[in-house]
Amino acid sequence: MIGMKTKKLDLKSLRNEEHFQFGADVIALVRKTGAALLRVEPQLAALEAMHADEDAVLERIRRSALTAKIDDADAARDEIFHGLRESVTAATRHYTPAAREAAGRLQIVFDTYGDLARRNYAEETAAVGNLLAELAGEKYAADCEALGLGGWIGEL
């Protein structure tokens, strides 16, 4: 263990769920090792109380009335994204060479962005904006038009 360095973790840079999980992991490790052995019993009790408070706050955020509307809109956007992506994938088997070529170029873009629907809401929103800008740009606009993707893109 000589020469090992401890990596610094900036807890303020963690997202809510990441911060909460980090706290849970610390509590589990202290319990596993033994708070008495580590001589941190009072600190562990304080940490567990703060962790329970954090859990309650996160639960309230998850249950807000707005969250349900956002979740519904996000699910609808995810369906539209998947439909658009699958349309491009299907067009890679189109009966005309020109459509297959256009789909092949667009498939590279979609492969680069990956499954946007798996990202958190804010990341997905930003990535969808970037994807739409790229599809509307001079490099891919003609390919989108050739495949008739305007409706999908407009909905997304």
HELIX and SHEET records of a PDB file:
HELIX    1   1 LEU A   11  SER A   13  5                                   3    
HELIX    2   2 ASN A   16  THR A   33  1                                  18    
HELIX    3   3 ALA A   35  LEU A   38  1                                   4    
HELIX    4   4 GLU A   41  ARG A   62  1                                  22    
HELIX    5   5 ALA A   65  ALA A   91  1                                  27    
HELIX    6   6 PRO A   97  TYR A  113  1                                  17    
HELIX    7   7 LEU A  116  ARG A  118  5                                   3    
HELIX    8   8 TYR A  121  ALA A  136  1                                  16    
HELIX    9   9 ALA A  141  ALA A  146  1                                   6    
HELIX   10  10 GLY A  150  GLU A  155  1                                   6    
END                                                                             
